[in-house]
């Protein structure tokens, strides 16, 4: 498991119904927690199960207007625009990365 936190800027102050919808966000597979600090929404998620773009999609489906701190390019799964699969190592010592002689 790889736990990451992504932050979003809230477009407006949250109402009680918004907080209810955010509480339901933690029932989504891979989202571990949500916290609010001033005008920032922080979402902790398991990066071996979800990508950053999927987390943003889940947050936007709640109907709460947010803006990511680092914009995700169209067609990308994270803010860098690169594919990063945290579930499987692509470098280092791994049987999949070693060459047979």
N, C-alpha and C positions, 0 to 999 in steps of 0.2 A: 504494500500500500504506500502511496505517495500522497501526503496531505499538502495541499496548497491553499492559499487564501487569495481571492481576487476581490478588488474593491471597486465600488461604483459610486458616483456622485448622484445624490437624489435631486430630482428636478423641482421637488416641492416638499413641504413638510408632510409627514405621514399622518393620516387620519386613523382612528381606531379600526375601521374596516380594512385598511391597508395592513395594519399589524396582524390582523387575523389571517389575511392571505399570505403574509410572510411566514407565519407559523406553519402553514401547510407546506411551505417550500421544503422543510426539513424531512418531509415524508418521501421526497423524491430520492430514488436510488443513487447513492454516491454523494449527496449533499449532507454534510455533517453538522453544520451550524450556521447561524446567521446572527450578526450583531450590528447594532446601529450606534454610530458615534457622530454626533452633530449632524452634518449633511452627508455622511458617508455610510454606505451599506457594505459590510464585509461578509463574504460568503466563503466558508471553509468547505472544501470538497476533496474527494479522493480522485486524484488525477489518473489513477490506473483504471477508473471506471467511467470518468467523464472528461471531456475536453473543455477548455475555457469558453469556447463558443456555445457549447451545450448549456453550460451554467448560465451564461448571459440569456440564452433563449428561455430557460426556465424562469429566470427572474422577470423577464419581459412578459411572459405569459400570465404572471400574477396581476398585470395591469398597472404596475407601479413604474412610472417613467424614471429610468436611470440612464446614466452615461458612463461607460467604462473609463477608467483613468488612462488606459492605453487602448486606443481604438483597434478593433480586430478587422483586418483587411477582408474584403469580400472573398468568399471561398476558402478562408483560412480557418484553422481550429484554435489558434491562439494569437496573441498580439504581435508575435514576430512574423507571422505568415508562414512559418515552417511547421512541418509535421513532427511532433514529438510524442512518441508513444512511451509513456512512463511505465507501462506494464511489462515491457520487454526491453532489456538493455541492448543498445545498438553499438556500444563501444565497450572496451574493457575485457576482462576475463569472463568469458561465457562460452559454453559449448557451441552455440550458434555462431559466434564470432571467430572461433579458431579455425584454422585451415588444417586439413589433414595432410600428412606427408606420407 
